Amino acid sequence: MPRWLKFLITVALGITAGLVYGWVVSPVEYVDIAPESLRIDYRTDTVLMAATIYHADQDIDAAARRLTMLGSDPPAAIALQALTYAFENNYPEPDIILLQELAADLQTWQPAGGVP
């Protein structure tokens, strides 16, 4: 058997064993990951989704509740962080308008039944 064939068989067996171990024997398990641990780009996308829903239903209380899962900061601060990131990373104009609308409305928002 040629030497290079033994090498290729060994490499294939090593890759196969690594994949079996990583996917079957000991896969990674994420438990109780908090949404506030998301990277800023995913946080911004989450705020953008909340802004899109807010634009459709005009329920500022529900939008604020959606943003509170992203951390302990006030919803207005979370929206402003997302808006800043969107400006800096050239998000499309319609997305920026949605974020601006949500951030502006959250600046004057008063919680109906206390702070969420």
C-alpha positions, 0 to 999 in steps of 0.5 A, spaced: 500 500 500 502 506 498 505 511 503 500 517 501 494 512 501 495 510 508 496 518 510 489 519 506 486 514 510 489 516 517 486 523 515 479 521 513 479 516 520 481 522 524 476 527 521 471 522 522 472 520 529 472 528 530 466 529 527 462 523 531 465 525 537 463 532 536 456 531 534 454 525 537 458 523 543 459 530 546 455 535 542 455 543 545 449 544 549 447 551 550 442 552 556 439 558 559 442 563 554 440 570 555 438 574 549 442 580 552 448 576 551 447 577 543 452 581 539 450 588 537 448 586 530 443 581 533 441 585 538 440 591 533 436 586 528 432 584 534 430 591 535 429 592 528 424 586 528 420 590 534 420 596 531 417 593 525 411 590 529 410 597 532 410 600 526 404 595 524 400 595 531 402 602 534 402 598 541 408 602 544 407 598 551 408 591 547 414 594 543 417 596 550 416 589 553 420 586 547 426 590 548 426 589 555 428 582 554 435 585 551 437 587 558 436 592 564 437 598 560 431 602 559 427 600 552 429 607 549 436 606 551 436 600 547 433 603 541 438 608 541 444 603 541 440 599 535 439 606 531 446 608 532 449 601 530 444 601 524 447 608 522 454 606 523 453 600 519 449 603 513 443 599 514 437 600 509 434 607 509 427 604 511 430 600 517 433 606 519 426 610 519 423 604 523 428 604 528 428 612 529 420 612 529 421 607 535 426 610 539 423 617 538 416 614 541 420 611 546 423 617 549 416 620 551 413 613 553 410 612 560 409 605 562 402 604 563 402 599 569 409 601 572 416 600 569 416 593 565 
